[in-house]
């Protein structure tokens, strides 16, 4: 598998940087792609997996309430999988989620049911 090419943040050919010259929160620091959940991480799911060798068994503590130090444990694989790249032509995360839902095929009902192997021989 070919590694994802690194985006040139110094020259910034696509003009992703903010007016202050910083990398925006919604961009992967490695490839420059936008991704869901960018406020909590610096890399998209693909770049993170490419740069992290064999740490899928690791567990991460996700803080939900800083004041009471509460949260929950989640596997690194699940945590990283939530950072999905968004194409540049899509403006918002909600628009992308709607596009994904529209692309999902509805579940097809089974055409026949049977309870025994002999029933397969009798099917038309």
N, C-alpha and C positions, 0 to 999 in steps of 0.2 A: 504494500500500500504506500502510495506517495504521500509524504507529509504535506499538510496544508501550508501554502506559501505565507511568509510573513509580510504583513502590511508595512509599508514604509511610512512610519509616523513622523519622521523628520521632514521629509518632503511633502507628505500628505497629498498625494496626487488627486484624490477624490474629494478633498475638502471636508473631511469628517470632524476635524478638531473644532472646539468651541472658539468663540471670539477671544477668550482669554488664553488660547493656545493649549488647552488641556484635552486629553482624550475623554470623550463623553462617557457617561455611565452606561449608556446603552450599546456600547461597542466592545467587542472582544479585543483585548490588548495585543493578541498575537496576529489574528487574521483580519481584524477590522470589521467583521460581520456584526450586525445587530442580533440580539438574542433576548428571549424572555427571561425574566429574573435577573437582569443585569445589575440591579442595585445591590445585590448580595454577592456578586462574584465578578472577577475580572476577565474570565475566559468563557467562551461558549463550550457546549458539551463536547464537540468534536476535538477542539484544540486541547481542552483539559485532559481528555482521555489519551491523546497522542503524547502529551508531555508527562503523564504520570504513569510510571511503570508498575504494573501488578499491585495496585492498591485498592482493588475492587472489594476486598473483604473488610476494609476499614469502616468504622462507624463514626458518624459525625453527630455532635450535639447541636441541635438547632434551637436557638433561644427564641422563645415566644413572649416572655415577660421579663424584661431586664431587671425591673425593680424587685421582683420576688425570686429572681434567678430560676425561673421555670422554663421548661422546654421539652423536647423529645429527641430520642435517638433515631437516626435514619442511616441506612447504608450509604456509603459514598456513591455507589452506582445509581441509586434512586435519586440522590441529591443532584448529581451531575446531569442525569437524564432529563431533568426539568428545565435545563437551560437550552432551549431549542432555538436554532438560528432562524431569523426572520428575513425573507428576501427584502432587498432595498426598495422594491416597488410597492410594498405594503406599508401603510403609514402608521397603523397602531397594532398593538398586540391583539385587541379584540377583533379587528378586521381579519387578522391571520387565523385566529381560532375559528371564526365563522367560515373561512375558506376551507379549513381542514374538515370541519363538520359537513360541509357541502360535498366534499370529495369522498367521504365515507360511504361505502355501499351499504344499502339496507340488507339486513339479514334475510336470506331466502328461506322460505318454509320448505320443510322436507316434502318431497313428492310422494313418498310411500313409507309406510312403517311396517315392520314385521317383527315377529317375536321368535321365530325359529329359522334355522338355515333352510329347512324344507320350503318355507314360504318364498325364498328367492327363486326356486324353480317354477313356481306357479305364477310369478308376476308376468304381466303382459308387456 
